[in-house]
Amino acid sequence: MAKRRIGILTGGGDCPGLNAVIRGVTKTAINRYGMEVIGFQDGFEGLIENRFKFLTFEEVSGILTQGGTILGSSNKANPFAHIVIENGKKVVKDVSDETMQLYEDLDLEALICVGGDGTMTIAGMLAEKGANVVGVPKTIDKDLEETDTTFGFDTARLVATEAIDRLHTTAQSHHRVMVVEVMGRNAGWLALESGIAGGGDIILIPEIPYQIEEIFRVVRQRGRFGKRFSIIVVAEGAKPEGGEQVINKIVEDSPEQIRLGGISHIIADQIERETGIESRVAILGHLQRGGTPTPLDRILATRFAVKAMELVEQKKFNEMVAIKGNEIVSVPIKNVMGRQKLVPLDCPLIDAGLSVGTNFGIKM
Ligand code: F6P
């Protein structure tokens, strides 16, 4: 009898903990269920182009602590909108039927898709075409619906918090305003949580459009109380009231084309011009996505992996694993597709920030 076989891929932007999932899935599949595992390379690109490798104990040994993904990832590949060059021109093609054929030919019992909202949306569409899909949520943005958190977030929050701590001392020495820009796309989770952990004086998130006058007021007021420096933590997606987000780059081949970034420069320039206080910028960028995952992310990634394999064994497909409270559960992938979890205005952390005097760029 042929050996039972599953496939796994990591899609979208990488984050710490992906390798912990690959290891968790592979070891559980082999140890518990006697299955073999193939890993598609570069996300859905590997599935489209039939590029994969067999994942053995040796392949996944020692990767628990490594950042990135040993399989590679792509935030452009999509079987429903695959870009090919024909006669020197880019043409977008739906190759999902061919992809499904490959999935059938490989005799996969299931396909585990590790990714964010973009990956879950494609996974859900493949499920509609008949693939047995299980989703595992990752992103440093923590913006996936139906799960309290995602692995990768804790590590990014630690990197951002450490950066804010370091910037504090230099801001203090030079009596400067430091504007720290963190990632997160349209969600303010990373800015909010690292800002609270790092004691940011002002935290600006996309969900609360700011008034620049209020920022001037806070910086000046701190000066009057003898605090000649200020730390402003700004999410890359933050915007002024009545204004727009700052776009850093358009990635044409990507399903999600907009890359945000640069708002910190605008804010720092405005503060320096208006208040005369020297202002500097630190954009943390991809530093937040690299390096070894925290213990919390390793544990979450491992628990997600084990649960994903449990779902495969139970033939409970087209579900995404999730964490609710401290329980690992699963939810239908279709509940997650095309949605983003933003910071609600009644978030207890905003209230906690207000209690300790944090300003959110408007009077609240
Ligand atoms: O979704 C994760 C994320 O790091 C966002 O926080 C950020 O906006 C985006 O990806 C950056 O994408 P790229 O790696 O394509 O620059």
Residues whose N, C-alpha, C, O or C-beta is under 5 A from the ligand:
A	BS01	F6P	G13 D141 M183 G184 R185
